[in-house]
């Protein structure tokens, strides 16, 4: 019997081409779209067709074109608890979350992988731009950057475990986006020219603060904007509306450009500063996951990213506790935000990563 693959099909061109390529490799394939939320969860009227329903149709059409079975699996309760609730809690506690990382960690590569095992399916497949290779010397599975660095998604995949990597395939890791669209167009996929989503899937209009207000049914009180010396500069519109490094949308008149430096949840203040005050050289991470190594027992030279769209910069990682690492950069980094991930690299190999706190 041939190898089996469960393909996560979002309705986008990437996952559709991933399914096509795996089928071409002779796998016995099943396409699955994960139902992650209901209209009511995200404040959309039940009378309107949610974006996720359009995506289901696109995924179904792609599966028919490829000639593979297709189904929808409902992960709504898990997504609410592990992704939406974490997103809201992080903002309410002054952090800046990355829900894509949580979705990969707790839904795609945990719940979907568990579903695959129940069905006696060997691999899960997604349309992520990244590569997986087994290192013969260490016998560990490595997560590596995509060859197309402009599309590389290894940053949001740093939480993958060795078991998950051993049973995951990323067919697009050696392709660029133009090649993927060409494959889709050649094979008549309905989503060949579909634009990539730029929004958080459960915040379709991009206004995450209004989403949080609706989701929690809370009112977030106005408070003071202050400078680094504690002088009051004006009033903010609710602390959840601001992220570290933000300049636009402050809605306050000042005589020079000012940016969000920090947030004080207890006193309900948002501290503003000039751009040069946003830079610092060190941070700490926790909730660690190591991929290329088992652990670190001495300072390790790495390149590190503190946000998705950033060039990795040289740093030294030093373990300070069983689940804490101090990351000291060679050069100061701008707008380090609690709640985001710091991901460590050795060339194109993901060493590991954790959450900034």
MIMILUM-818322 format. One line per 2 residues: number of its first residue (from 0); their letters; for each residue x, y, z of N, C-alpha, C. Coordinates in steps of 0.05 Angstrom, whole numbers, plus 32768, in hexadecimal, padded with zeros to 4 digits. Atoms other than C-alpha are relative to their C-alpha. Example, Ala and Ser with C-alpha at 12.3 -4.5 7.8 and 13.67 -1.06 7.14 Angstrom:
REM residues 2
0) as) 8012/7FE8/8000/80F6/7FA6/809C/8012/8018/8000  7FF0/7FE8/7FFF/8111/7FEB/808F/7FF1/8016/800E $
This chain:
REM residues 357
0) xx) 8011/7FE8/8000/8000/8000/8000/8012/8019/8000  7FF0/7FE8/8002/801B/8045/7FEE/7FFD/8012/8018 $
2) xx) 8000/7FEE/7FEA/8029/807D/801E/7FE8/8013/7FFE  8018/7FF0/7FFF/7FEE/80A8/8034/8007/801C/800A $
4) xx) 7FFB/7FE5/7FF8/7FEB/80F3/803D/7FE6/800F/8005  8016/7FEF/7FFA/7FB9/8122/805D/8008/801C/7FFB $
6) xx) 7FF7/7FE6/8009/7FBD/8165/803B/7FEE/8016/800B  800F/7FE9/7FF7/7FA8/81A5/805E/7FFB/8013/7FE9 $
8) xx) 8007/7FEF/8017/7F83/81CC/8028/7FF0/8018/800A  800C/7FE8/7FF5/7F73/8213/803B/7FEE/800E/7FEB $
10) xx) 800E/7FF2/8015/7F54/8227/7FF8/8012/8012/7FF0  7FED/7FEF/800E/7F92/824D/7FE4/8010/7FF0/7FEB $
12) xx) 7FF1/800D/8016/7FC0/823F/7FA9/8017/7FEF/800B  7FE9/800F/7FF6/7FFA/8227/7FD4/7FF9/7FE3/8009 $
14) xx) 8008/801B/7FF6/7FD6/81ED/7FF7/7FF5/7FEF/7FE9  800A/800F/8016/7FB4/81DA/7FB6/8016/7FF4/7FEF $
16) xx) 7FE9/800B/800F/7FF6/81D3/7F91/800F/7FEC/8010  7FF3/8014/7FEF/8014/81AE/7FCD/7FF1/7FE6/7FFD $
18) xx) 8010/8018/8004/7FDB/817C/7FC6/8006/7FF3/7FE5  7FFA/800A/801B/7FE7/8175/7F7C/801B/7FF3/7FFE $
20) xx) 7FE5/800B/8002/8031/8169/7F84/8003/7FE6/800F  7FFF/8019/7FF0/8028/8134/7FBA/7FF1/7FEA/7FF1 $
22) xx) 800F/8014/8010/7FF4/8110/7F8F/8012/7FF6/7FE9  7FEE/8007/8016/8027/8112/7F55/8016/7FED/800A $
24) xx) 7FEB/8011/7FF5/8059/80F0/7F83/7FF6/7FE4/8007  800B/801B/7FFC/802B/80B4/7F8A/7FF4/7FFB/801B $
26) xx) 800D/8004/7FE6/800E/80C0/7FCF/7FE2/7FFC/7FFD  801D/8003/7FFD/7FC8/80A9/7FE1/7FF7/8018/8011 $
28) xx) 8005/7FE6/7FF3/7FAC/80EE/7FF3/7FE3/8005/8008  801A/7FF5/7FF7/7F72/810C/8019/8004/801D/8005 $
30) xx) 8000/7FE3/7FFA/7F66/8157/8018/7FEE/8007/8017  8011/7FF9/7FEA/7F4B/8177/8057/8002/801E/8005 $
32) xx) 8001/7FE4/7FF7/7F35/81BE/8067/7FF8/8000/801D  8006/7FFE/7FE4/7F36/81CF/80B0/7FED/8017/8006 $
34) xx) 8013/7FEB/7FF7/7EF8/81F4/80C9/800A/800A/801B  7FF3/7FF5/7FE9/7F16/8223/80FC/7FEE/8012/8011 $
36) xx) 8012/7FEE/7FF1/7EDE/8253/8110/7FE6/8003/7FF1  801A/7FFA/800B/7E96/8265/8105/7FFC/801E/7FFD $
38) xx) 8005/7FE3/8003/7E7A/82A8/80EE/7FFB/800E/801B  8006/7FF4/7FE7/7E60/82B4/8134/8019/8005/8011 $
40) xx) 7FE7/7FFD/7FF1/7EA6/82AB/8151/800E/801A/7FFA  7FF0/7FE9/8008/7EC2/82E5/812A/7FEF/8018/7FF9 $
42) xx) 8010/7FE8/8003/7E87/8314/8128/7FF4/8005/7FE5  800C/7FFD/801A/7E6D/8307/80E2/7FE3/7FF5/8001 $
44) xx) 801C/8009/8000/7E22/8301/80D6/7FFE/7FE5/7FF3  8004/801B/800B/7E0B/82BA/80C9/7FF5/8001/7FE4 $
46) xx) 800C/7FFE/801B/7DE9/82D4/808A/8016/8003/7FEB  7FEA/7FFB/8013/7E2D/82E4/806B/8010/7FE7/7FFC $
48) xx) 7FED/8016/8005/7E5A/82B1/804A/801B/8007/800B  7FE6/7FFB/7FF5/7E98/82AE/8074/8016/7FFA/7FEC $
50) xx) 7FE9/8005/8012/7EDB/82B1/8051/8008/7FE3/8001  7FF7/801C/7FFE/7EEA/826B/806B/7FEE/7FEE/7FEF $
52) xx) 8012/8011/8011/7EAD/824F/8045/8008/8003/7FE3  7FF6/7FFD/801C/7EC7/826C/8004/8019/7FF0/7FFC $
54) xx) 7FE7/800F/8001/7F0A/824C/8014/7FFA/7FE2/7FFE  8008/801D/8001/7EE8/8208/801F/7FF8/7FF9/7FE3 $
56) xx) 8008/8005/801C/7EC9/820E/7FD9/8019/7FFE/7FEE  7FE8/8000/8011/7F0D/821F/7FBA/8011/7FE7/8005 $
58) xx) 7FF1/8018/7FFA/7F2F/81E5/7FDE/7FF2/7FE8/7FF4  800F/8016/800B/7EF8/81B5/7FC9/8004/7FFE/7FE2 $
60) xx) 7FFC/8000/801E/7EFE/81CB/7F80/801C/7FF7/7FF9  7FE4/8009/8005/7F4A/81C1/7F83/8002/7FE2/8003 $
62) xx) 7FFF/801D/7FFB/7F41/817B/7FA1/7FF4/7FF1/7FE9  800D/800D/8017/7F11/8169/7F69/8012/8000/7FE7 $
64) xx) 7FED/7FFE/8017/7F42/8182/7F35/8017/7FED/8002  7FE9/8011/7FFC/7F7A/815A/7F53/7FF7/7FE2/8000 $
66) xx) 800A/801B/8000/7F4E/811C/7F5B/8005/7FF2/801B  7FFD/800C/7FE6/7F53/8111/7FA6/7FE7/8004/8011 $
68) xx) 8017/7FFC/7FEE/7F1F/8108/7FDD/8004/8019/8010  7FFE/7FE7/7FF1/7F0F/8146/8005/7FEB/7FFF/8017 $
70) xx) 8012/7FFE/7FE9/7EF0/8153/8049/8006/8019/8010  7FFD/7FE9/7FEE/7EE7/818A/807D/8001/7FF5/801C $
72) xx) 7FFE/8008/7FE4/7EFE/817E/80C5/7FFB/8018/8011  8007/7FE9/7FEF/7EE2/81AA/80FC/8012/8000/8018 $
74) xx) 7FEE/7FFB/7FE9/7F17/81C4/812C/7FF9/8019/800E  8008/7FE6/7FF5/7EEE/81FF/8143/8006/8003/801E $
76) xx) 7FFA/7FFC/7FE3/7EF2/81F2/818F/801D/8003/8006  7FE3/7FFE/7FFB/7F3D/81E6/818C/800B/801A/7FF7 $
78) xx) 7FF6/7FE7/800B/7F49/8223/8161/7FF9/8017/8013  8009/7FEA/7FEE/7F20/824F/8190/8012/8000/8019 $
80) xx) 7FF1/8002/7FE7/7F46/8236/81CE/801E/8006/7FFC  7FE3/7FFF/8003/7F8C/8231/81B2/800B/8017/7FEF $
82) xx) 7FF6/7FEA/8012/7F8F/826A/817F/7FF2/801A/8007  800E/7FE7/7FFB/7F58/829E/8189/8003/8009/801D $
84) xx) 7FFE/7FF8/7FE4/7F59/829D/81D5/801D/8009/8007  7FE4/7FF8/7FFB/7FA6/82A0/81D6/8005/801C/7FF4 $
86) xx) 7FFD/7FE7/800E/7FA3/82DA/81A4/7FF5/8017/8012  800D/7FEC/7FEF/7F73/8301/81D0/800E/8004/801A $
88) xx) 7FF2/7FFE/7FE6/7F96/82F1/8211/801B/800E/7FFE  7FE5/7FF3/8004/7FDA/8307/81F6/7FFC/801E/7FFD $
90) xx) 8005/7FE3/8003/7FBE/834B/81E0/7FF7/800C/801B  800B/7FF5/7FE7/7F99/8354/8222/8016/8002/8015 $
92) xx) 7FEA/7FFF/7FED/7FDA/8347/8247/8019/800F/7FF6  7FEB/7FEE/8009/8003/8379/821F/8013/7FF5/7FEC $
94) xx) 7FEE/800C/8014/8023/834A/81ED/7FF6/8004/7FE4  8007/8000/801C/8022/8343/81A2/8001/7FE4/7FF5 $
96) xx) 8001/801D/8007/800B/82FD/818C/8006/7FFB/7FE3  7FFE/8009/801B/801A/82D6/814E/7FEE/7FE7/7FFC $
98) xx) 8013/8016/8001/7FDC/82AB/8142/8007/7FEB/7FEB  7FF8/8015/8013/7FFA/8288/8105/8012/7FEB/800C $
100) xx) 7FEF/8013/7FF2/802F/8269/8131/7FEF/7FED/8012  8011/8011/7FEF/7FFA/8251/8162/7FEF/7FED/7FF0 $
102) xx) 8010/8011/8011/7FCF/8236/812A/8011/7FE8/7FF6  7FEF/8016/8009/800A/820E/810E/8006/7FED/8017 $
104) xx) 7FF8/8010/7FEA/801E/81F6/8153/7FEA/7FEF/800B  8016/800E/7FF2/7FDB/81E3/8171/7FEB/7FF3/7FEE $
106) xx) 8015/800A/8011/7FAF/81D5/8135/800B/7FF0/7FE9  7FF7/800E/8018/7FD1/81C3/80F3/8012/7FE9/8006 $
108) xx) 7FEC/8015/7FFB/800B/819B/810F/7FFC/7FF1/801A  8008/8010/7FE9/7FE9/8180/814D/7FE6/7FF2/7FFB $
110) xx) 801A/800C/8004/7F9F/8176/8142/7FFE/7FF1/7FE5  8001/800D/801A/7FA6/8167/80F7/8012/7FE7/7FFF $
112) xx) 7FEE/8017/7FFF/7FE1/8139/8104/7FF3/7FE9/8010  800E/8014/7FF1/7FB8/8114/8139/7FEA/7FF3/7FF0 $
114) xx) 8015/800A/8012/7F7F/810D/8107/800C/7FED/7FEB  7FF3/8011/8014/7FAF/80F0/80D4/8008/7FE5/800C $
116) xx) 7FF9/8019/7FF3/7FC8/80BC/8106/7FE8/7FEE/8004  8019/800F/7FFC/7F81/80A7/8116/7FF7/7FF2/7FE6 $
118) xx) 8008/800B/801A/7F76/809B/80CC/8016/7FEF/7FF3  7FE9/8010/800A/7FB8/8075/80C5/800D/800C/7FE7 $
120) xx) 7FF3/7FF2/8016/7FD4/80AA/8097/801C/8008/8008  7FE4/7FFD/7FF9/801F/80B1/8093/8009/801D/8003 $
122) xx) 7FF6/7FE4/8001/8028/80FC/8084/7FEA/8014/7FFF  8011/7FE9/8006/8007/813F/8089/8010/8012/7FED $
124) xx) 7FF3/7FEF/8015/8016/8170/8050/7FF3/801B/8002  800A/7FE5/8001/800F/81BB/804F/800E/8010/7FEA $
126) xx) 7FF4/7FEF/8014/801E/81F3/801F/8014/8015/800A  7FEC/7FED/7FF5/8052/8215/804B/8019/8000/7FEF $
128) xx) 7FE6/7FFE/800D/8092/822E/802C/8016/7FFC/8015  7FEB/8008/7FEE/80C6/8209/8054/8009/7FE5/7FF7 $
130) xx) 7FF6/801A/8008/80F0/81CA/804F/8006/7FEF/8019  7FF9/8013/7FEB/80FA/818C/807A/8014/7FEC/7FF6 $
132) xx) 7FEB/8013/8008/8139/8162/8076/8009/7FF1/8019  7FF4/800F/7FEA/8154/812A/80A2/801E/8001/7FFF $
134) xx) 7FE3/7FFE/7FFE/819B/8134/80BA/800B/7FE5/8008  7FF6/801B/7FFB/81C0/80F2/80B6/8012/7FFF/8018 $
136) xx) 7FED/8001/7FEA/81F5/8105/80E9/7FF2/8000/801B  800E/7FFE/7FE6/81C5/8119/8121/7FE6/7FF0/8001 $
138) xx) 8019/800F/8003/8189/80F0/8108/7FE8/8011/8008  8016/7FEE/7FFB/815F/812E/8115/7FF4/800B/7FE6 $
140) xx) 800D/7FF3/8016/812D/814C/80E6/8005/801E/8002  7FFB/7FE3/8000/8140/8193/80D2/7FE9/800E/7FF1 $
142) xx) 8012/7FED/800E/8110/81CB/80C0/8012/8015/7FF4  7FEE/7FED/800E/8130/81F7/808C/7FEF/8015/7FF1 $
144) xx) 800D/7FEB/8010/811E/8238/8068/7FF9/7FF6/7FE5  8007/8005/801C/80FB/8234/8025/8016/800C/7FEE $
146) xx) 7FED/7FF5/8013/8127/823F/7FE9/7FF9/801C/7FF7  8009/7FE5/8006/80FC/827B/7FD8/7FFD/800F/801B $
148) xx) 8000/7FF3/7FE5/810F/82A6/8015/7FEA/8015/8002  8015/7FEC/7FFF/80DB/82DA/8002/7FE6/7FF4/800A $
150) xx) 8018/800E/7FF7/80A5/82A6/8012/8005/7FEF/8018  7FF9/8013/7FEB/80C9/8280/8049/7FEE/8004/8018 $
152) xx) 8012/8000/7FE9/809B/826D/8083/800B/7FF0/8018  7FF5/8010/7FEA/80CB/8248/80B0/7FFC/800D/801B $
154) xx) 8004/7FF1/7FE7/80C2/827F/80E5/7FE7/7FF7/800F  8019/8007/7FF2/807A/826B/80F3/7FFD/7FE2/8004 $
156) xx) 8001/801D/7FFD/808C/8220/80F4/8014/7FF6/8015  7FEA/8008/7FEE/80C2/8221/812A/7FF7/7FED/8016 $
158) xx) 800A/8011/7FEA/8096/81FB/815B/7FFD/7FE3/7FF9  8003/801C/8009/8095/81BB/8132/8013/7FED/8010 $
160) xx) 7FF0/8013/7FF1/80AE/817E/8159/800D/7FEC/7FEC  7FF3/8014/8011/80DA/8146/813E/7FEB/7FEC/7FF5 $
162) xx) 8014/8012/800A/809E/8117/8139/7FEF/800D/7FEA  800F/7FF3/8014/8076/814A/8113/800F/8004/7FE6 $
164) xx) 7FF0/7FFC/8018/80AF/815A/80E3/8004/7FE5/7FF1  7FFC/801A/800D/80B8/810F/80D5/7FE7/7FF8/7FF0 $
166) xx) 8019/8008/800D/8070/810B/80BE/7FF3/8018/7FF2  800A/7FE8/800E/8069/814E/8099/800F/8003/7FE6 $
168) xx) 7FF3/7FFA/8019/8077/8160/8051/7FF8/801C/7FF7  8004/7FE6/800B/807F/81A6/8034/8008/8000/7FE2 $
170) xx) 7FF9/8003/801C/807C/819D/7FE8/800A/801A/7FF3  7FFA/7FE6/800D/8086/81E8/7FDA/801B/800B/8008 $
172) xx) 7FE7/7FF5/7FF4/80C8/81F0/7FFF/8015/8007/7FEC  7FEB/7FFB/8014/80F2/81EF/7FC0/7FF5/8010/7FE8 $
174) xx) 800C/7FF1/8016/80C3/8218/7F95/7FFD/801E/8007  8007/7FE5/7FFB/80B6/8262/7F8D/7FE2/8004/7FF9 $
176) xx) 801D/7FFC/8003/8071/8281/7F8B/7FF7/8000/7FE3  8007/7FFF/801C/8071/828D/7F40/7FFE/7FE4/7FF4 $
178) xx) 8001/801C/8009/807F/8243/7F34/7FE6/7FF3/800B  8019/800C/7FF4/8045/8230/7F63/7FE8/800A/7FF0 $
180) xx) 8017/7FF6/800F/8014/825E/7F3E/8000/7FF4/7FE4  7FFF/800C/801B/802C/8242/7EFB/7FF5/7FE4/8001 $
182) xx) 800A/801B/7FFE/801E/81FB/7F12/7FE1/8000/8003  801D/7FFE/7FFC/7FD8/8210/7F2A/7FF2/8008/7FE7 $
184) xx) 800C/7FF7/8018/7FC9/8234/7EEA/8000/7FEB/7FEA  7FFD/8016/8014/7FE2/81FB/7EBE/7FEB/7FEA/8004 $
186) xx) 8013/8016/7FFA/7FB4/81CB/7EE2/7FE4/800A/8005  801C/7FF5/8000/7F77/81F9/7EE0/7FF4/8003/801B $
188) xx) 800B/7FFC/7FE5/7F70/8205/7F2B/7FF1/801B/8001  8011/7FE8/7FFF/7F39/8237/7F39/800D/8016/8011 $
190) xx) 7FF3/7FED/7FEF/7F66/8259/7F6D/801C/8008/7FF7  7FE4/7FFC/800A/7FA4/8260/7F40/8009/801D/8004 $
192) xx) 7FFA/7FE4/7FFD/7FA1/82AC/7F45/7FF6/800C/801A  800B/7FF6/7FE7/7F83/82B1/7F8A/8016/800E/8011 $
194) xx) 7FED/7FF1/7FF0/7FA6/82E5/7FB5/8005/7FF3/801B  7FFA/800A/7FE6/7FCA/82D0/7FF4/7FF2/8012/8015 $
196) xx) 800D/7FF1/7FEA/7FA5/82E4/8034/8015/800F/8010  7FED/7FF0/7FF0/7FC8/831C/805A/7FF5/8005/801C $
198) xx) 800C/7FFB/7FE6/7F98/831E/8095/8000/7FE8/8012  8005/8016/7FED/7F90/82F4/80D3/7FE5/7FF4/7FF8 $
200) xx) 8018/800D/800C/7F5C/82C1/80BC/7FE7/8006/8010  8018/7FFC/7FF0/7F2C/82CE/80F6/7FFB/801E/8006 $
202) xx) 8005/7FE3/7FFF/7F33/831A/80F1/8000/800A/7FE3  7FFF/7FFC/801D/7F1E/8322/80A8/8002/801E/7FF8 $
204) xx) 7FFE/7FE3/8008/7F1A/836F/80A9/801A/800D/800B  7FE7/7FF6/7FF6/7F5E/8376/80CC/7FFF/8010/8019 $
206) xx) 8003/7FF0/7FE7/7F42/839D/8108/8000/7FED/8018  7FFF/8014/7FEA/7F5A/836E/813F/7FF5/800B/801A $
208) xx) 800A/7FF4/7FE7/7F48/839F/8177/7FE1/7FFE/8001  801D/8003/8000/7EFF/83A0/8162/7FF7/7FE3/8003 $
210) xx) 8005/801C/7FFD/7F01/8355/815B/8001/7FF7/801E  7FFC/8007/7FE4/7F1B/834E/81A3/7FE9/800B/8011 $
212) xx) 8016/7FF5/7FF1/7EE5/837D/81BD/7FE6/7FF0/7FFC  8017/8010/8006/7EAF/8354/819A/8002/7FE5/800E $
214) xx) 7FFC/801C/7FF6/7ECD/8311/81B0/7FFE/7FFF/801E  8000/8000/7FE3/7ED5/8324/81F9/7FE8/800E/800C $
216) xx) 8016/7FEF/7FF6/7E99/8352/81FE/8009/8013/8016  7FF5/7FEE/7FEC/7EC6/8381/8225/8004/801C/7FF3 $
218) xx) 7FF8/7FE5/8008/7ED3/83CC/8222/801B/8005/800B  7FE4/7FFB/7FF7/7F1C/83DF/8225/8003/801E/8003 $
220) xx) 8001/7FE3/7FF9/7F22/8422/8248/8017/8010/7FF4  7FEB/7FED/8008/7F48/845E/8230/8014/8003/8017 $
222) xx) 7FEB/7FFB/7FEC/7F89/846E/8254/8014/8014/7FF5  7FED/7FEC/8007/7FC6/8499/8251/8016/7FF6/7FED $
224) xx) 7FE6/8002/800E/7FFC/849D/821C/8014/800F/8011  7FEB/7FF2/7FF1/803C/84AD/8242/801A/7FFD/7FF1 $
226) xx) 7FE6/8003/800C/8084/84B9/822E/8012/7FF0/8014  7FEE/8010/7FF0/80C1/8496/824C/8005/800C/801C $
228) xx) 7FFD/7FF3/7FE6/80C3/84C9/8284/7FE6/8000/8010  8019/8001/7FF2/807B/84BD/8297/7FED/8017/7FFB $
230) xx) 8011/7FE9/8006/805F/84FE/827A/7FE9/7FF7/7FEF  8018/8007/800E/8018/84F8/8261/7FFF/800F/7FE5 $
232) xx) 8000/7FF4/801B/8013/8504/8215/7FE4/8002/7FF4  801B/8001/800B/7FCA/84F6/8209/7FF2/7FE6/8009 $
234) xx) 800F/8018/7FF9/7F97/84BE/820C/8000/7FEB/7FEA  8003/8015/8014/7F97/847A/81EA/7FE3/7FF5/8001 $
236) xx) 801C/800A/8004/7F58/8455/81D3/7FFC/7FE4/800A  8003/801B/7FF7/7F62/8414/81F8/801A/7FF1/7FFA $
238) xx) 7FE4/800A/8001/7FA3/83EE/8205/8003/7FEA/7FEB  7FFE/8016/8013/7F93/83B4/81D6/8005/800A/7FE4 $
240) xx) 7FFD/7FF5/801B/7F98/83E3/819A/801C/8005/7FF7  7FE5/7FF7/8005/7FE3/83EB/819D/8014/7FE9/8001 $
242) xx) 7FEB/8013/8000/8020/83C2/818C/801B/800F/8001  7FE5/7FF4/7FFD/806A/83CF/819A/800A/8009/7FE4 $
244) xx) 7FF5/7FF5/8019/8089/83FC/8164/7FEB/800E/7FEF  8015/7FF3/8010/8046/8416/814B/8002/801E/8000 $
246) xx) 8001/7FE3/8002/8043/845D/8131/7FE5/8009/7FF5  8019/7FF8/800B/8005/8460/8106/7FE9/7FF9/8012 $
248) xx) 8019/8006/7FF2/7FC0/8462/8125/8001/8008/801E  8000/7FF7/7FE4/7FD5/8482/8167/7FEB/8016/8005 $
250) xx) 8014/7FEB/7FFF/7FA5/84BB/8159/8006/8014/8017  7FF8/7FED/7FEC/7FCC/84EC/8183/8013/8014/7FF2 $
252) xx) 7FEF/7FEC/800D/7FED/852E/816D/8019/8005/8011  7FE7/7FFB/7FF2/8036/8533/817F/8013/8010/7FEE $
254) xx) 7FEF/7FEF/8010/806F/8560/8168/8017/7FF0/7FF3  7FEB/8011/800D/809B/8525/8152/7FF5/7FE3/7FFE $
256) xx) 800A/801C/8002/8091/84DC/813C/8005/7FF1/801A  7FFE/8010/7FE8/8083/84AF/8177/7FF5/7FE4/7FFA $
258) xx) 8006/801C/8005/807C/8464/817B/7FF9/7FF2/801B  8007/800F/7FE8/805F/8431/81AC/8019/7FF2/800B $
260) xx) 7FE8/800C/7FF3/8097/841E/81DC/7FF8/7FE8/8012  8008/8015/7FED/8072/83F4/8210/7FE3/8005/8009 $
262) xx) 801C/7FFE/7FF6/802E/83E7/8230/7FFF/7FF6/801D  8003/8007/7FE3/801D/83E5/827A/7FE2/7FF9/8004 $
264) xx) 801C/8009/7FFD/7FDE/83BB/8283/7FF4/8009/801B  800A/7FFA/7FE5/7FD8/83C9/82CE/7FF7/801D/8002 $
266) xx) 8006/7FE3/7FFF/7FDA/8415/82C6/7FF1/800A/7FE7  800E/7FF9/8018/7FB9/8415/8282/800D/8017/7FF1 $
268) xx) 7FF2/7FEB/800F/7FEF/8440/8262/800F/7FF4/7FE9  7FF0/8007/8018/8012/843D/821F/8017/8014/7FFF $
270) xx) 7FE8/7FEF/8000/8059/8458/821F/8009/8004/7FE3  7FF6/7FFA/801A/8070/847C/81E0/801D/800A/8002 $
272) xx) 7FE4/7FF8/8000/80B7/848A/81CB/8008/8008/7FE3  7FF5/7FFB/801B/80E2/84A2/8191/800C/7FE6/7FF5 $
274) xx) 7FF8/8018/800D/80FA/846F/815F/8019/7FF3/800C  7FE7/800B/7FF6/8140/8467/817B/7FFE/7FF2/801B $
276) xx) 8005/800D/7FE6/8123/8452/81BF/7FF3/7FE5/7FFD  800C/801A/8005/8103/8415/819F/8015/7FE9/7FFF $
278) xx) 7FEB/8014/8005/8146/83F1/8198/800C/7FF5/801A  7FF1/800D/7FEB/8164/83BF/81C8/800D/7FE6/7FF6 $
280) xx) 7FF0/8016/800A/8195/8386/81C3/7FF9/7FE5/800B  8005/801A/7FF4/8179/834F/81EF/7FE3/7FFC/8006 $
282) xx) 801B/8008/7FF9/813A/8329/81FD/8001/7FE4/800C  8001/801B/7FF6/8124/82E9/821F/7FE8/7FF2/7FF3 $
284) xx) 8015/8011/800B/80FB/82B0/8202/7FFB/7FE8/8012  8008/8018/7FF1/80D5/8277/8222/7FEF/7FEF/7FEE $
286) xx) 8010/8013/800F/80A9/823D/820D/8010/7FF7/7FE7  7FED/8006/8015/80E4/8224/81E5/7FFA/7FE6/7FF0 $
288) xx) 8000/8019/8010/80E5/81F1/81AC/801A/7FFF/7FF0  7FE7/8004/800F/8127/81D6/8191/7FFB/7FEC/7FEA $
290) xx) 8003/8012/8017/812A/81B6/814C/801A/7FF4/7FF8  7FE6/800A/800A/8171/81B1/8133/8012/7FF4/8016 $
292) xx) 7FF0/800A/7FEA/818D/81A2/8178/7FED/7FF6/8016  8010/800A/7FE9/8175/817F/81B7/7FFB/8016/8014 $
294) xx) 8001/7FEB/7FEC/8184/81BA/81E4/801A/8010/7FFD  7FE6/7FF1/7FFF/81BB/81EE/81F2/800A/7FFF/801D $
296) xx) 7FF4/8000/7FE5/81EC/81E9/822C/8016/8015/8002  7FED/7FEA/8000/821A/8223/8219/7FF7/8014/7FEC $
298) xx) 8008/7FEB/8013/8213/8265/81F4/8002/7FF7/7FE3  8001/8009/801C/8200/8259/81AB/7FFD/8018/7FEE $
300) xx) 8002/7FEB/8014/820C/8288/8171/7FEB/7FF8/7FEB  8016/8005/8012/81CE/828D/8145/7FFA/801A/7FF1 $
302) xx) 800E/7FE9/800A/81AA/82BB/8117/7FE3/7FFE/8009  801B/8001/7FF4/8165/82CE/8132/7FEE/8015/7FF3 $
304) xx) 8015/7FEE/800A/8124/82ED/811A/7FEC/8004/8017  8014/7FFA/7FEB/80F4/8310/814A/7FE5/8007/7FF4 $
306) xx) 801A/7FFD/800E/80BC/8318/8116/8002/7FF3/7FE5  8001/8010/8018/80A6/82F6/80D7/800F/800D/7FE9 $
308) xx) 7FF3/7FF2/8017/80BC/832A/80A3/8018/800F/800A  7FE8/7FF4/7FF6/8101/8337/80BE/8018/7FEF/7FF7 $
310) xx) 7FE7/800E/8006/8148/8325/80A9/800C/7FF6/801B  7FF4/800B/7FE8/8168/82F7/80DC/801A/800E/8007 $
312) xx) 7FE9/7FF1/7FF7/819E/831A/8105/8011/7FEF/8014  7FEE/800F/7FEF/81DB/82FF/812A/7FFA/8005/801E $
314) xx) 8005/7FFE/7FE3/81D0/82F0/8174/800D/7FE9/800E  7FF6/8016/7FF0/81E9/82C5/81AD/7FE9/7FF7/8012 $
316) xx) 8015/800C/7FF0/81B7/8296/81CF/800D/7FF2/8018  7FF5/800C/7FE7/81C5/8284/8218/7FE9/7FF6/8011 $
318) xx) 8015/800B/7FEF/819A/8255/8241/8002/800B/801C  7FFF/7FF5/7FE5/8187/8276/8283/7FEF/7FF0/8014 $
320) xx) 8011/8011/7FEF/8154/8243/829D/7FF7/7FE9/7FEF  8007/8018/800F/8135/8201/8289/7FEF/8007/7FE7 $
322) xx) 8010/7FF9/8018/8105/8225/8259/8002/801E/7FFA  7FFB/7FE3/8006/8124/826A/8251/801B/8003/7FF2 $
324) xx) 7FE7/7FFA/800E/8159/8285/8222/8002/801E/7FFD  7FFA/7FE4/8004/8179/82C9/8221/800D/8003/7FE4 $
326) xx) 7FF6/7FFB/801B/8184/82E3/81DA/800C/801C/7FFF  7FF2/7FE6/8001/81B8/831A/81D3/800A/8004/7FE3 $
328) xx) 7FFA/7FFA/801C/81BD/8339/818E/801A/8010/7FFE  7FE8/7FF0/8005/81FD/8356/8171/7FF9/801D/7FFC $
330) xx) 800A/7FE5/8006/81D6/8393/815A/7FE4/8003/800C  801B/7FFB/7FF4/8199/83B3/817C/7FEA/7FFA/7FEC $
332) xx) 8017/8006/8011/8156/839B/8162/7FE9/8012/8007  8016/7FEC/7FFD/8119/83C7/8158/7FE6/7FF3/8008 $
334) xx) 801C/8006/7FF9/80D6/83BF/817B/7FFC/7FE2/8007  8003/801C/7FF6/80DF/837C/819F/7FE6/7FFE/800F $
336) xx) 801C/8001/7FF5/8098/8367/81B2/7FFB/7FE6/800F  8009/8017/7FF0/8082/8338/81E9/7FEA/7FF1/7FF2 $
338) xx) 8015/8011/800D/8059/82FE/81CD/8007/7FF7/7FE5  7FF7/8009/801A/807C/82FA/818B/8015/7FEA/8003 $
340) xx) 7FEC/8016/7FFE/80AC/82C1/817A/801B/800A/7FF8  7FE4/7FFD/8009/80F7/82C3/8176/8009/7FE5/7FF5 $
342) xx) 7FF9/8019/800D/810F/828E/8145/801E/8001/7FF9  7FE3/8000/8003/8158/8279/8142/8008/7FEE/7FE8 $
344) xx) 7FF8/800E/8018/817C/8263/8103/801F/7FFB/8000  7FE4/8005/8008/81BE/8243/80EE/7FFF/7FFE/7FE2 $
346) xx) 8003/7FFE/801D/81C2/8259/80A6/7FE3/7FFD/7FF8  801D/8003/8007/8181/823E/8088/7FF2/7FEB/8011 $
348) xx) 800B/8014/7FEF/8174/820C/80C0/7FF4/800E/8019  800C/7FF5/7FE8/8143/821D/80F8/800B/7FF0/8018 $
350) xx) 7FF5/800C/7FE7/8167/820F/813A/7FEA/7FFB/8014  8016/8002/7FED/812A/821C/8164/7FF4/801C/8004 $
352) xx) 800C/7FE6/7FFB/8102/8255/8182/7FEF/8000/8019  8011/7FFE/7FE8/80D5/826E/81B9/7FF1/801A/7FFF $
354) xx) 8011/7FE9/7FFE/80A6/82A5/81CF/800E/8016/8011  7FF4/7FE9/7FF1/80C0/82EA/81E4/7FEF/8007/8017 $
356) x) 8010/7FF8/7FE9/80AC/82FD/822A/800D/8017/800F $
